[in-house]
Amino acid sequence: MKKDEKLVLWTERLKAFQASGQTCKEWCQEHQIPVSTMTYWNRKLRAMENSSQPELIFAKMPTEQELSARDTMNGSSALRIFITNSIRVEIMPDCPQELLHILIRSLKENA
């Protein structure tokens, strides 16, 4: 059995166990699966879920007035990236480098 097939199989088994309302021991006895194997796959799949979730970063988005006031005062303008009509990213000259790297990496991964 291929690795991806095992992942699907064990994902389905864990869902069935959780929906059963039985204890792990009862469910495993009924399905002739060692409890240690069930525990292993439960940990493995949870670890995979946790590692695949992107890191969330929250940022306050300035209003149009704040942006134009800032541009006027500083004499510098922001880098503006328009992805769709509803998604706009503006990067100010004082943006921390780490945040810029994370933003670019996220755009590359989700483009």
C-alpha positions in Angstrom: 0.0 0.0 0.0 1.3 3.4 -1.0 2.0 6.1 1.6 -0.9 8.4 0.4 -3.2 5.4 0.5 -2.3 4.7 4.1 -2.9 8.3 5.0 -6.4 8.2 3.5 -7.1 4.8 5.1 -6.1 5.9 8.6 -7.8 9.3 8.3 -11.0 7.4 7.5 -10.4 5.0 10.4 -9.8 7.8 12.9 -13.0 9.6 11.7 -15.0 6.3 12.1 -13.6 5.8 15.6 -14.4 9.4 16.7 -17.9 9.0 15.3 -18.5 5.7 17.0 -18.6 7.0 20.6 -16.6 4.0 21.7 -13.4 4.0 23.7 -10.2 3.5 21.7 -9.8 0.1 23.2 -13.3 -1.0 22.4 -13.1 0.3 18.8 -9.7 -1.3 18.2 -10.9 -4.7 19.6 -14.0 -4.6 17.4 -11.9 -3.8 14.3 -8.9 -6.0 15.2 -6.4 -3.2 15.3 -3.8 -2.8 18.0 -4.3 0.2 20.2 -0.7 1.1 19.8 -1.2 1.3 16.0 -4.2 3.5 16.4 -2.4 5.8 18.8 0.6 6.0 16.4 -1.6 7.1 13.5 -3.6 9.5 15.6 -0.4 11.3 16.7 1.1 11.2 13.2 -2.0 12.7 11.5 -2.4 15.4 14.2 1.3 16.3 13.7 0.8 16.6 10.0 -2.3 18.8 10.4 -0.5 21.1 12.7 2.6 21.4 10.5 0.6 22.2 7.3 -1.3 25.2 8.7 0.2 28.5 7.7 1.4 30.9 10.3 -1.2 33.7 10.8 0.0 37.3 10.9 -2.5 40.0 11.8 -1.8 43.6 10.7 -3.8 46.8 11.0 -4.6 48.1 7.6 -4.4 51.9 7.3 -7.3 53.9 5.8 -6.9 55.7 2.5 -6.7 59.0 4.5 -3.8 57.6 6.6 -2.0 56.4 3.6 -2.2 59.7 1.7 -1.3 61.7 4.8 1.7 59.5 5.4 2.8 59.7 1.8 2.5 63.5 1.8 4.4 63.9 5.0 7.2 61.5 4.2 7.6 62.3 0.6 7.8 58.6 0.0 5.2 56.2 -1.3 4.3 52.6 -0.5 4.8 49.7 -2.7 1.3 48.7 -3.8 0.4 45.2 -5.0 -3.1 44.6 -6.5 -4.0 40.9 -6.7 -7.7 41.3 -7.4 -10.2 44.1 -7.0 -10.7 43.1 -3.4 -7.1 42.3 -2.4 -4.6 45.1 -2.1 -1.3 44.9 -0.3 0.6 48.1 0.5 4.1 47.9 1.9 5.5 51.0 3.5 9.2 51.8 3.3 9.6 51.2 7.1 8.1 47.7 6.8 10.2 45.2 8.9 12.2 42.9 6.6 11.0 39.8 8.4 7.3 40.7 7.7 8.2 41.4 4.0 9.9 38.0 3.7 6.8 36.2 5.2 4.5 38.2 2.9 6.5 37.3 -0.2 6.7 33.6 0.8 3.0 33.5 1.4 2.2 35.1 -1.9 4.5 32.6 -3.7 2.9 29.6 -1.9 -0.7 30.6 -2.4 -0.5 32.2 -5.9 
